[in-house]
Amino acid sequence: MRYNKNEVLKLCYELCDANIEKIMVICLTENGTPFAHSVIRTGTEQDCTIRVKDIIKYIRKYNCKNFVLCHNHTNGILDQSEEDDHLTSLIIELESDFDYKLVDHIIVMKGNPTVHFSYKDINFKFVADNSVINNEVPTSLHKKILLVANKASVKKEVNKSQSKQVICFVKK
């Protein structure tokens, strides 16, 4: 789904001044325009914990079918963490059980409202094939499906001792 990224980023960049990590959900109309948003969880300087059911509860409140998840990193590091990847993939995995679509997950950093990391920009998608991965996958991230990025070079076969179905986070 296409969405108005500039309007969404304006909302995300509101988190750049925060001294603690926050998670925001931005509901989108069918044409991709934001129509509701809220910080639904605040954390500490180091992290912010959220349950997927809290996200679902918020988007159901607005009868939202498409949404963007956004959070800030207060440590000045823009790259996504394993926890960020895990949350994103879990939300995507549960889309078929609930009637919603995660359109993007955006990360912004403290003090710099001009840069961001976007999962959509690296073309994350689910693939039904579990035969190849690009790099080692931590055991803690083994899941039902293989996650790869479009246009990524897939180089390595899954070790037979690994779970048959895993999540793999691959960057371009």
Buried (B, 14 or more C-beta within 10 A) or exposed (E): EEBBBEBBBEBBBBBBEBEBBBBBBBBBBEEBEBEBBBBBBEBEEEEBEBEEEEBBEBBEEBEBBBBBBBBBBBEEEEEBEEEBBBBBBEBBBBEEEBEBBBBBBBBBBBEEBEEBBBBBEBBBEBBEEBEBBBEEBEEEBEBEBBBBBEEBEBEEEBEEEBBEEBBBBBEE
